[in-house]
Amino acid sequence: MAKRTKAISGSTSSETSPPASEEVTASNVDLLSDILLRVPPKSLLTFKSVSKYWLHLISDSQFASNHSRRNRNLSISGLYLDYGYYEPVNSVSLHSHQNPPSLSFLNSIREGFPIMIQSSCNGLLLCNNRRTVGNPNSYKLRLIVCNPTTQKYTLLPQPPKCEFLASFLAFDPSKSPHYKVVLYHLYDEFEIYSSETASWKLVTVGEPLGVRVKRVFWNGAIHWLKEGDREFHFRFDVDEEKLLKTPISPEPKIVSIDDISYYGECGGHLILIHSPSRFAMQFKILEMERDTFDWVVKCRVNLRRTSPLLSDDIAFRRDSYIFHVICVVKEEDDFALVMATAGEIVYYNVKYKTRKVLRQMIPQGDFRPLFGRPDGFPNTFQFVESLSPL
């Protein structure tokens, strides 16, 4: 009997032995934080319901900043499609069936006026809620920086000037948890908002950059392609707040801005598509070198050879396929084109010539009524999952 009792006691003792490894992990702040920093943002939002302790840890702004800094190179997972002033912002996923988060969390500040996306950068969006005040010709500009993943937002103070030609969101979590908003005015003026100081600043660069230009934020600066100037590359360094001009190689030769059918940043790469005409099915994909700011031809694309992959029933005009590249995605050594076409948005792998329909839109044919824009295509903005705090 004594031995039996001892055996039972031993069994009971094992049940009150030191905590299991997962309990040790959960109670060790440093170890748990290190593990959770490797988890994708979407999963972390779900993990908040595990316990109050996990909720407190994941909701901490310092943890969010550390996570954003560590996961700086998360790939783009979707696109927001802005159709114009009177149409709601839509979205499309690139790799899954779940679209980027809705912007409905901004409805409480709309006040009956539309929310339009102006810029996207590393998981944050810059939005515009322009409201008329008094008569129809008078309005108040309200700029919003938001994180669609966490559904948090910040209202910016109204800038001194409401009119601007272009706006940019500059944010690099690997360098700083703070962001800047840059408004470009006609000729040589910039207004810069810093989240660190919560104030606007006017900067004059002393050299007009013109109207016939293409602009994009990449690698800490706003880069310009100026009509008629192919000897220098212009960029406005956001941190230094000054315009820089660098001599560039004359090759490859880009004669006119009209030859550029795409100019944008994706995954840390600045990409340009050079084509002989607007809807040409043969074109070159170029990438800018970070050090020299020269363009390098990465690949040549001929969609004419693979047009059946793009659509089963396609209308040609002057031997050109009616399409528009809305995003170029670089994944390792491969390029993928996200294209708006008649009736659908397509993800096309250039190397393997494979096609995937991301979104069915309207019956094929004249698709200009689909997009409420003069050129018939939407503005697109990248979605990257992020916990970056605001």
Secondary structure, DSSP 8 states (H G I E B T S, - for coil): -HHHHHHHHHHHHHHTSS--HHHHHHH-HHHHHHHHTTS-HHHHHHHTTS-HHHHHHHH-HHHHHHHHHHTTT----EEEEE--TTS--EEEESSSSS----SGGGGGGTTTS--EEEEEETTEEEEE--EE-SSTT-EE--EEEEETTTTEEEE----S----SEEEEEE-TTT-S-EEEEEE-STTEEEEEETTTTEEEEEE-SS---SSEEEEEETTEEEEEETT--SEEEEEETTTTEEEEEE--S-S----GGGEEEEEEETTEEEEEE-SSTT-SEEEEEEE-TTT--EEEEEEEEGGGGHHHH-SS--EETTEE-EEEEEEEEETTEEEEEEEETTEEEEEETTTTEEEEEEE-S-SS--GGGS-STTS--EEEEE-------
